[in-house]
Amino acid sequence: MRERDIRVETLLGETSLSRHLKTANQMGIRFVLILGSKEFENDCWAVKDMEKKDSQIDVPDQQLGSYLEKVLGA
């Protein structure tokens, strides 16, 4: 993502997904990329739009950069 000039923050650690989402929301982050075991097995990322609370889609790994450029208008 950084190669595409898309700013990235990484939140790692032994905490719940809901806590990570809360932190991202407090930081004003628009999109959260989630890579859990299901996504890893399917070679995709869950992309959660924090402005649209119930909006989350799976994006294939190879299409993630172009998808984010499109939705961010980059």
Helices and strands as residue ranges (DSSP letters): G 2-4, H 17-26, E 31-34, H 37-41, E 44-49, E 55-60, G 61-63, H 64-72
